[in-house]
């Protein structure tokens, strides 16, 4: 990572730590879709419209173009984006949703889930996880990586793992969510990318990323277990996704954030009632807008 990016990450991480203290989770294409039924913005108010995009970067481009009034997405990514690419935007409000990220694994592959969990436990024990976390999020509280009572944790020889391609851990990601994972030219970079490389090394597997996937399709693809072994895209662990896949030990704590142009002068999420609000399709950001603004 360049010196400039390290400095940006340090500033973003400091902002993330401060906001968490105060408050208490790509595919291509840019065609938006209106999501859900439009609700009313308060008594007799205008309808709030949720506009969903395949990628958060497309939603932010729509914000800059004036096609939407705000974008709702994960706080650490919002901090990174307003501090780098979208400096004319700001975080209007942090929503303390208390989300946790996990890698998605097929329910029919408990051996892989157990092996990935064991790798994470080992990376925590030898200090590698903490070193990597501090590299990307200096000053932010480091997750404990403590397995729950029912979490499978077991060392498994690579030869005994059920994989799409023997000896290879095939990863599906949208690769459009910095600082977790993004593309620099033809190469993925970011915290999740480097963490998965470390996991692969612990498992004795080559880690291969598919071309960037549509975010909303990855969980279903992981569940099918014919194209990819694991999904790595800052997935919030929630009940809806747990119906389809299992998740590894949570490795990051997050909230949602509402981002708007500074020139608009919005001061809270409530200011967005009755307006066009964007998010990435299939995300908890979209869920929050439907549940709270529509």
Residue pairs with C-beta under 8 A, 6 or more apart in sequence:
1 9
1 135
1 189
8 80
8 83
8 84
9 80
9 135
9 136
9 137
9 138
9 179
10 138
10 139
11 83
12 76
12 79
12 80
12 83
12 84
12 179
13 136
13 137
13 138
13 139
13 140
14 138
14 139
15 79
15 83
16 75
16 76
16 79
16 137
16 140
17 139
17 140
17 141
19 75
19 79
19 91
19 94
19 255
20 75
20 140
20 141
20 253
20 255
22 94
23 94
23 95
23 96
23 255
24 96
24 98
25 74
25 97
25 99
25 100
25 101
25 234
25 235
25 236
25 254
25 256
25 283
25 284
26 54
26 55
26 56
26 57
26 174
26 175
26 176
26 177
26 212
26 214
26 215
27 54
27 55
27 174
27 176
27 212
27 213
27 214
27 215
27 216
27 217
28 54
28 55
28 212
28 214
29 54
29 55
29 58
29 214
30 53
30 54
30 55
30 58
30 61
31 53
31 54
32 51
32 52
32 53
32 58
32 59
32 62
32 67
32 278
33 51
33 52
33 281
34 49
34 50
34 51
34 52
35 50
35 51
35 52
35 279
35 281
35 286
35 290
36 50
36 290
36 294
37 294
38 47
38 48
38 49
38 50
38 294
39 47
39 48
39 293
39 294
40 46
40 47
40 48
40 274
41 47
41 48
41 273
41 274
41 275
41 293
42 273
42 274
45 273
45 274
46 274
46 275
47 274
48 272
48 273
48 274
48 275
48 277
48 289
48 293
48 294
49 275
49 276
49 277
50 277
50 278
50 279
50 286
50 289
50 290
50 293
50 294
51 59
51 62
51 67
51 68
51 276
51 277
51 278
51 279
52 278
52 279
52 280
52 281
52 286
53 59
53 62
53 278
53 279
53 280
53 281
54 214
54 215
54 216
54 280
54 281
55 174
55 176
55 215
55 280
56 71
56 73
56 77
56 81
56 176
56 177
56 279
56 280
57 176
59 68
59 71
59 73
59 278
59 279
59 280
60 71
60 81
60 85
60 86
60 89
60 259
62 68
62 71
62 278
63 69
63 70
63 71
63 86
63 89
63 259
63 260
63 261
63 278
64 86
64 88
64 89
64 261
67 276
68 276
68 277
68 278
69 260
69 264
69 266
69 272
69 275
69 276
69 277
70 92
70 258
70 259
70 260
70 266
70 269
70 272
70 275
70 277
70 278
71 258
71 259
71 260
71 277
71 278
71 279
71 285
72 95
72 256
72 257
72 258
72 259
72 269
72 277
72 278
72 279
72 285
72 286
72 288
72 289
73 256
73 257
73 259
73 279
73 280
73 283
73 285
74 99
74 177
74 234
74 254
74 255
74 256
74 257
74 283
74 284
74 285
75 91
75 94
75 254
75 255
75 256
75 257
76 137
76 179
76 180
76 252
76 254
77 177
77 178
77 179
77 180
77 234
78 91
78 257
78 259
79 91
79 257
80 178
80 179
81 89
81 178
81 259
82 89
82 90
82 91
82 259
84 178
86 259
88 261
88 262
88 263
89 259
89 260
89 261
89 262
90 259
90 260
90 261
90 262
91 257
91 258
91 259
92 258
92 259
92 260
92 266
92 267
92 268
92 269
92 271
93 257
93 258
93 267
93 268
93 269
94 255
94 256
94 257
94 258
95 255
95 256
95 257
95 258
95 269
95 288
96 255
97 254
97 255
97 256
97 284
97 288
98 253
98 255
99 236
99 237
99 238
99 253
99 254
99 255
99 256
99 284
100 236
100 237
100 250
100 252
100 253
100 254
101 180
101 234
101 235
101 236
101 237
101 250
101 251
101 252
101 253
101 254
102 235
102 237
102 247
102 248
102 249
102 250
102 251
103 116
103 196
103 230
103 231
103 232
103 235
103 247
103 248
103 251
104 218
104 219
104 222
104 230
104 231
104 232
104 235
104 241
104 245
104 246
104 247
105 112
105 113
105 116
105 222
105 229
105 230
105 231
105 245
105 246
105 247
105 248
106 112
106 222
106 223
106 224
106 225
106 229
106 245
106 246
107 223
107 244
107 245
107 246
108 225
109 162
109 225
109 229
110 152
110 246
111 154
111 156
111 160
111 161
111 162
112 156
112 161
112 162
112 163
112 229
112 230
113 152
113 246
113 247
113 248
114 152
114 153
114 154
114 156
115 154
115 155
115 156
115 161
115 203
116 199
116 203
116 230
116 248
117 147
117 151
117 152
117 153
117 154
117 248
117 249
118 153
118 154
118 155
118 156
118 202
119 198
119 199
119 202
119 203
120 129
120 145
120 199
120 248
120 249
120 251
121 145
121 147
121 153
121 249
122 202
123 129
123 132
123 145
123 195
123 198
123 199
123 202
124 130
124 144
124 145
128 198
129 142
129 145
129 195
129 198
129 251
130 142
132 191
132 194
132 195
132 198
133 140
133 142
133 143
133 191
134 142
135 191
135 194
136 179
136 190
136 191
136 194
137 179
137 191
141 253
143 250
143 251
143 252
143 253
145 249
145 250
145 251
146 249
147 153
147 249
148 249
151 249
153 249
156 203
157 204
158 167
158 203
158 204
158 205
159 166
161 203
161 205
162 225
163 169
163 170
163 205
163 229
164 170
164 225
164 226
164 227
164 228
164 229
165 208
167 205
167 206
168 205
168 206
168 207
168 208
169 196
169 199
169 200
169 203
169 205
169 206
169 207
169 208
169 229
169 230
170 208
170 210
170 227
170 228
170 229
170 230
171 196
171 207
171 208
171 209
171 210
171 228
171 229
171 230
171 231
171 232
172 209
172 210
172 213
172 218
172 221
172 222
172 227
172 228
172 230
172 231
172 232
172 233
173 181
173 188
173 192
173 209
173 210
173 212
173 213
173 218
173 231
173 232
173 233
174 181
174 212
174 213
174 214
174 215
174 218
174 233
175 181
175 182
175 183
175 188
175 209
175 212
175 213
176 182
176 183
176 212
176 215
177 190
177 233
177 234
178 189
178 190
179 190
179 191
180 190
180 191
180 192
180 233
180 234
180 252
181 188
181 189
181 190
181 191
181 192
181 193
181 232
181 233
181 234
182 188
182 189
182 190
183 189
183 212
188 209
192 232
192 233
192 234
193 209
193 232
195 251
196 207
196 230
196 232
197 207
199 207
200 206
200 207
210 227
210 228
213 221
213 228
213 233
215 233
215 280
215 281
215 282
215 283
216 280
216 281
216 282
218 228
218 231
218 233
218 235
219 231
219 235
219 241
219 244
219 245
220 244
221 227
221 228
221 231
222 228
222 229
222 230
222 231
222 244
222 245
223 244
223 245
231 245
234 252
234 254
235 241
235 247
236 254
236 283
236 284
237 247
237 250
238 284
241 247
256 284
256 285
256 288
258 266
258 268
258 269
258 272
260 266
260 272
266 272
269 292
269 293
272 293
273 293
277 289
277 293
279 285
279 286
279 289
280 286
